[in-house]
């Protein structure tokens, strides 16, 4: 490992961007720190914690006691065969 390696180097993808140089110890540490920060943010988002927590609503009684129904379940009980509903008629 050469101590004269720069922390950033030009991208080889044909753009004028700079990327972390993994041959430099500081560049390698920045790569690890960026990955850990991304993982921490994803966990906070998944758990709706920290800055991603919903704002408290004074009228909200809290989470429901039962989970929400699955999308494949009907929202209401199916009507009995031959029954009429107000919007469909006889």
C-alpha positions in Angstrom: 0.0 0.0 0.0 1.3 3.4 -1.0 0.8 6.3 1.4 0.9 8.7 -1.6 -2.4 7.4 -3.0 -5.0 10.2 -3.1 -8.2 9.8 -1.0 -10.3 10.5 -4.1 -9.6 9.4 -7.7 -11.4 10.0 -11.0 -14.1 7.5 -11.9 -13.2 5.1 -14.7 -16.8 5.1 -16.0 -16.1 8.0 -18.4 -17.6 10.7 -16.2 -15.9 13.6 -14.4 -16.9 12.3 -11.0 -14.6 11.4 -8.2 -14.9 8.3 -6.1 -13.3 7.0 -2.9 -9.9 5.4 -3.5 -9.9 2.0 -1.7 -6.1 1.9 -1.8 -5.9 4.8 0.6 -6.7 3.9 4.3 -8.8 7.1 4.7 -10.7 6.3 1.5 -11.3 2.8 2.7 -12.6 4.1 6.0 -14.9 6.5 4.2 -16.3 3.6 2.1 -17.0 1.6 5.3 -18.6 4.7 7.0 -20.8 5.3 4.0 -22.1 1.7 3.9 -22.7 1.7 7.7 -24.6 5.0 7.5 -26.7 3.7 4.6 -27.6 0.5 6.6 -28.5 2.6 9.7 -30.8 4.8 7.6 -32.5 1.9 6.1 -33.1 0.3 9.5 -34.5 3.6 10.8 -36.8 3.8 7.8 -38.0 0.2 8.1 -38.7 0.7 11.8 -40.2 4.2 11.3 -37.9 5.5 14.0 -35.8 8.6 14.5 -36.4 11.3 11.9 -38.8 8.9 10.0 -41.2 8.4 13.0 -44.7 9.6 12.3 -45.6 12.9 14.0 -47.7 12.4 17.1 -51.4 13.3 16.6 -53.2 14.3 19.8 -56.5 12.8 18.4 -54.9 9.5 17.5 -55.7 6.7 20.1 -52.6 4.7 19.2 -52.0 1.7 17.0 -54.9 -0.7 16.4 -55.2 -3.8 18.5 -55.4 -6.0 15.5 -53.3 -6.0 12.3 -54.7 -4.6 9.1 -56.4 -7.2 6.8 -54.4 -8.6 4.0 -55.1 -7.1 0.6 -56.5 -10.4 -0.8 -59.2 -10.5 1.9 -62.5 -8.7 1.1 -63.0 -5.5 3.0 -66.6 -6.6 4.0 -68.3 -9.9 4.3 -69.6 -11.2 1.0 -73.3 -10.9 0.5 -75.5 -14.0 0.6 -76.5 -15.5 -2.8 -79.7 -13.8 -4.1 -79.4 -10.9 -1.7 -79.7 -7.4 -3.0 -77.8 -4.3 -2.0 -78.9 -0.7 -2.2 -76.5 0.2 -5.0 -77.1 -2.9 -7.3 -80.8 -3.3 -7.1 -82.8 -6.5 -7.6 
